[in-house]
Each structure stands twice: as C-alpha cells, then as structure tokens.
C-alpha cells in the first residue's frame, strides 16, 4: 500500500492537532454540579489537561509525569514559563471543597495529593488525591464528558465552569437555577448587584460558549418582586456547520495564541 510522503513537521503538527481535538475531560456529574471552587482560567486549563491524561487503570499511587514543554506545545503557548505552572499546580494542590456523596456523607475533596517538579528537566510528577479519583474514573452513568478543545481558547474562568455545567445536562433542553446558587457554585458571591454578575460572569460565558463550543445556549431571567432571583438556560446542540465555524475560530485563536498569555 502506498503512503503519500509527508514532511515530519507536517506529520507532527497533524498528530498534535488530532490529540488536541480528541482529548476528553470526564467528571462525575456530582463533581460538576455540586462542587464549589474558584480556579483561574489557566488553573482550569491545566487541570483539564491533567484529567485528560488520566487512565482508567491509574490509582492514587500512580505517578503521572508530564513535561511542561509538552503541555505548552499542546496549548500552543509560546511562553513556556516553568514558574507559572508551579504556581498553578500549587493552587490546584491547595484547593479543597466539601461535597456530599451518594451516601449523604460530606467528603472534603482536593485535586492533587503530591506534586514534584524539576526545573532542570522541566518534568512534573503528580498523584491525584485518592478521594478525587472516584469522581474521575470508572464512571458508568451520570457523568459529564467534553472535549478539552472547546475550552482551550476561552478567556473567562466562568466560561469553562458554565460550559461543563451545561454539558452535564446534555439531553435536557432547559435547566433552571436560582441565581444565588449559581453564584455559590462559581464562588462569585462578591458580585452583589445582579448587573455586575450579568456583565462580568454571565454574558462573557454565554458568548464564549456560543462561539467556541459544540452547544448553543440562551437564557431567561426571572424576578421575585424587583430582584432577579432565577435563570433558566436553554441548551441545544450545534449542527455540523456551526461546530465547524467554532472549530475554525478556535484554530485561528490558537494560531495567534500569544494574545492569551497573561
């Protein structure tokens, strides 16, 4: 069988883009819908990358090794900042939150158990926390799955959180939340005025989801007296043409990735 010739640079670029497009983030619906934590955009992207590399056979004793340069190449960032990754890993290791499990027990979860870094080799070794793994592995039902691709060029941390939250309801066309509960999930209760929450959190997230993912979302607001107290999201899957438009936009932004470097 004849295999057309291809320069190595093109072959490598094609393999990387295939990995980018097919890498999956899988989480229990409980971890998506009930977890209250605040992570920056960069911390969420790094966490999603680590989760996408997790295998079903990994345990809390499994040492996961990744190369910082490989991570930056995957994200197509020109600024391969070792110290920035160290800071984000520390933040991920320090974060914890209470979640109620299926037995009604309150469980304190954290993402990572141990982190080892080596500045000279650029290697990082991590272990996922043992209590976190059941929410990331061996999930037969009630789990959320999405492509990391659709979050790679999001600018707002709330875009990623709202996207995965809405993806956890895939198959349902509507989902109602009390606004105070949504603020608690996103840990943005500091936006006391609804207009600030709408401007800083809601509108940027909805815009990025509609332009950069595989779903479309709109919403309707509900009042109790003079105050907005509820929001109902309307979720639909994009058709092939709209998904292709989103893919082209993501690709264009990755090609100009320097604009995302903080």
C-alpha positions as CSV (number, residue, x, y, z in Angstrom):
1,X,0.0,0.0,0.0
2,X,1.4,3.4,-1.0
3,X,1.6,6.0,1.8
4,X,1.9,9.6,0.5
5,X,5.1,11.3,1.6
6,X,4.8,13.9,4.3
7,X,7.4,16.2,5.9
8,X,8.0,15.4,9.6
9,X,6.9,18.9,10.7
10,X,3.6,18.5,9.0
11,X,3.2,14.9,10.4
12,X,3.9,16.1,13.9
13,X,1.6,19.1,13.6
14,X,-1.2,16.8,12.4
15,X,-0.7,14.4,15.3
16,X,-0.7,17.2,17.8
17,X,-3.9,18.7,16.4
18,X,-5.5,15.2,16.5
19,X,-4.6,14.9,20.2
20,X,-5.9,18.4,20.9
21,X,-9.2,17.7,19.2
22,X,-9.8,14.3,20.7
23,X,-8.6,14.8,24.3
24,X,-11.5,14.2,26.7
25,X,-12.3,15.6,30.1
26,X,-14.6,13.2,32.1
27,X,-16.0,14.0,35.5
28,X,-18.8,12.7,37.7
29,X,-21.9,14.9,37.5
30,X,-21.7,15.3,41.2
31,X,-18.2,16.9,40.9
32,X,-19.5,19.2,38.2
33,X,-22.9,20.2,39.7
34,X,-22.1,20.2,43.4
35,X,-18.5,21.3,43.7
36,X,-17.8,24.9,44.9
37,X,-14.4,26.1,44.0
38,X,-12.7,29.0,42.3
39,X,-10.0,28.4,39.8
40,X,-8.4,30.8,37.3
41,X,-8.7,30.1,33.6
42,X,-5.1,28.9,33.5
43,X,-5.6,26.6,36.5
44,X,-8.8,25.1,35.0
45,X,-7.0,24.5,31.7
46,X,-4.1,22.8,33.4
47,X,-6.4,20.7,35.5
48,X,-8.4,19.6,32.4
49,X,-5.1,18.7,30.7
50,X,-4.1,16.5,33.6
51,X,-7.6,14.9,33.8
52,X,-7.5,14.2,30.0
53,X,-4.2,12.2,30.6
54,X,-5.7,10.1,33.3
55,X,-6.1,6.4,32.5
56,X,-8.8,4.0,34.0
57,X,-6.0,1.8,35.4
58,X,-4.4,4.7,37.3
59,X,-4.7,4.7,41.1
60,X,-3.8,7.3,43.8
61,X,-0.4,5.6,43.9
62,X,0.2,6.2,40.2
63,X,2.8,8.8,39.4
64,X,1.7,10.8,36.4
65,X,4.6,12.5,34.7
66,X,4.2,15.3,32.2
67,X,6.6,17.6,30.5
68,X,6.0,21.4,30.8
69,X,7.2,22.0,27.3
70,X,4.8,19.3,26.0
71,X,1.9,21.0,27.9
72,X,2.7,24.4,26.4
73,X,3.0,22.8,23.0
74,X,-0.3,21.2,23.4
75,X,-1.8,24.6,24.4
76,X,0.2,26.3,21.7
77,X,1.6,28.9,24.0
78,X,4.9,30.4,23.1
79,X,5.7,31.4,26.7
80,X,7.0,28.2,28.4
81,X,7.0,29.6,31.9
82,X,8.1,27.0,34.4
83,X,7.3,29.1,37.4
84,X,3.8,29.9,36.2
85,X,3.0,26.1,36.0
86,X,4.4,25.7,39.5
87,X,2.1,28.4,40.9
88,X,-0.9,26.8,39.2
89,X,0.0,23.4,40.4
90,X,0.3,24.7,44.0
91,X,-3.1,26.4,43.7
92,X,-4.6,23.1,42.5
93,X,-3.0,21.2,45.3
94,X,-4.2,23.8,47.9
95,X,-7.8,23.9,46.7
96,X,-10.3,21.8,48.5
97,X,-14.1,21.8,48.9
98,X,-16.9,19.8,50.6
99,X,-19.1,17.7,48.5
100,X,-22.0,15.4,49.5
101,X,-21.5,11.9,48.1
102,X,-24.2,9.4,47.1
103,X,-24.4,8.1,50.7
104,X,-25.1,11.5,52.1
105,X,-21.6,11.8,53.6
106,X,-19.7,15.1,53.4
107,X,-16.4,14.5,51.7
108,X,-13.5,17.0,51.6
109,X,-12.0,16.7,48.2
110,X,-8.8,18.1,46.7
111,X,-7.5,17.5,43.2
112,X,-3.8,16.5,43.8
113,X,-2.1,14.6,46.6
114,X,1.6,15.2,45.8
115,X,3.5,17.3,43.3
116,X,7.2,17.1,42.4
117,X,8.8,19.4,39.9
118,X,12.3,19.6,38.4
119,X,13.2,22.9,36.9
120,X,16.2,21.5,35.0
121,X,14.4,18.7,33.3
122,X,11.1,20.5,33.0
123,X,9.3,17.4,34.3
124,X,6.4,17.4,36.7
125,X,5.2,14.3,38.7
126,X,1.8,14.3,40.3
127,X,-0.5,12.0,42.1
128,X,-4.2,12.6,42.1
129,X,-5.9,12.5,45.5
130,X,-7.4,9.2,46.4
131,X,-10.8,10.7,47.3
132,X,-10.9,12.6,44.0
133,X,-10.4,9.6,41.7
134,X,-13.9,8.1,42.1
135,X,-15.2,11.3,40.5
136,X,-12.9,11.0,37.5
137,X,-12.7,7.2,36.7
138,X,-14.8,4.1,36.1
139,X,-17.9,6.2,35.6
140,X,-20.7,4.1,34.0
141,X,-23.5,6.6,34.3
142,X,-24.2,10.2,35.4
143,X,-21.0,11.7,34.2
144,X,-20.0,14.7,32.1
145,X,-17.8,14.3,29.1
146,X,-16.5,17.0,26.8
147,X,-13.5,17.8,24.6
148,X,-10.8,19.9,26.1
149,X,-10.6,21.5,22.6
150,X,-13.7,23.6,23.3
151,X,-12.2,25.2,26.4
152,X,-8.6,25.8,25.1
153,X,-9.1,29.4,24.0
154,X,-11.7,30.5,26.5
155,X,-10.7,33.7,28.2
156,X,-13.0,33.6,31.2
157,X,-12.8,31.1,34.1
158,X,-16.6,31.3,34.3
159,X,-17.0,30.2,30.6
160,X,-15.3,26.9,31.4
161,X,-17.4,26.3,34.6
162,X,-20.7,27.2,32.9
163,X,-19.8,25.1,29.8
164,X,-19.1,21.9,31.8
165,X,-22.2,22.6,34.0
166,X,-24.4,22.8,30.9
167,X,-22.7,19.8,29.3
168,X,-23.7,17.8,32.4
169,X,-27.3,18.3,31.4
170,X,-26.8,17.1,27.8
171,X,-30.0,15.7,26.6
172,X,-32.1,18.2,28.6
173,X,-33.1,21.3,26.7
174,X,-33.7,23.5,29.8
175,X,-32.2,23.9,33.2
176,X,-33.3,26.3,35.9
177,X,-31.1,27.7,38.7
178,X,-31.5,30.1,41.5
179,X,-29.1,32.9,40.8
180,X,-27.7,32.8,44.4
181,X,-27.0,29.1,44.0
182,X,-25.2,29.7,40.7
183,X,-23.1,32.4,42.3
184,X,-22.2,29.9,45.1
185,X,-21.1,27.2,42.6
186,X,-18.9,29.7,40.8
187,X,-17.8,31.3,44.1
188,X,-18.6,34.8,42.8
189,X,-20.9,36.0,45.6
190,X,-18.8,39.2,45.6
191,X,-21.0,40.4,42.7
192,X,-23.8,41.6,44.9
193,X,-25.5,43.6,42.2
194,X,-27.1,41.5,39.5
195,X,-26.0,43.8,36.7
196,X,-22.4,43.2,37.8
197,X,-22.9,39.4,37.8
198,X,-24.5,39.6,34.4
199,X,-21.8,41.8,32.9
200,X,-18.8,40.0,34.5
201,X,-19.9,36.4,34.7
202,X,-23.0,35.5,32.7
203,X,-22.7,37.4,29.4
204,X,-19.0,36.7,28.7
205,X,-19.5,33.0,29.5
206,X,-22.6,32.7,27.3
207,X,-20.9,34.5,24.4
208,X,-17.8,32.2,24.5
209,X,-19.9,29.1,24.8
210,X,-22.0,30.1,21.8
211,X,-18.9,31.0,19.6
212,X,-16.4,28.4,20.7
213,X,-18.2,25.1,21.7
214,X,-20.4,22.4,20.4
215,X,-23.6,23.8,22.1
216,X,-25.7,26.9,21.9
217,X,-27.2,28.5,25.0
218,X,-29.7,31.2,25.7
219,X,-31.4,32.2,28.9
220,X,-34.4,33.8,30.5
221,X,-34.3,35.7,33.8
222,X,-37.0,35.5,36.5
223,X,-37.8,38.1,39.1
224,X,-39.2,37.9,42.6
225,X,-40.5,41.3,43.3
226,X,-38.0,43.8,41.9
227,X,-35.0,41.5,42.1
228,X,-33.7,38.9,39.7
229,X,-33.7,35.6,41.5
230,X,-33.7,32.8,38.9
231,X,-32.3,32.0,35.5
232,X,-33.4,29.3,33.0
233,X,-30.9,28.1,30.4
234,X,-32.0,26.8,27.0
235,X,-29.4,24.4,25.6
236,X,-29.2,23.0,22.0
237,X,-26.5,21.0,20.2
238,X,-24.9,22.8,17.3
239,X,-25.3,21.5,13.8
240,X,-22.3,20.4,11.8
241,X,-21.8,23.8,10.1
242,X,-21.9,25.7,13.4
243,X,-19.4,23.3,15.0
244,X,-17.1,23.7,12.0
245,X,-17.3,27.5,12.5
246,X,-16.4,27.1,16.2
247,X,-13.5,24.8,15.2
248,X,-12.2,27.4,12.8
249,X,-12.4,30.1,15.4
250,X,-10.5,28.0,18.0
251,X,-7.9,27.1,15.4
252,X,-7.4,30.8,14.4
253,X,-7.1,31.8,18.1
254,X,-4.6,29.0,18.8
255,X,-2.5,30.2,15.8
256,X,-2.4,33.6,17.4
257,X,-2.1,32.2,21.0
258,X,0.3,34.9,22.2
259,X,-2.8,37.1,22.9
260,X,-3.9,34.6,25.6
261,X,-0.6,34.6,27.5
262,X,-1.0,36.6,30.7
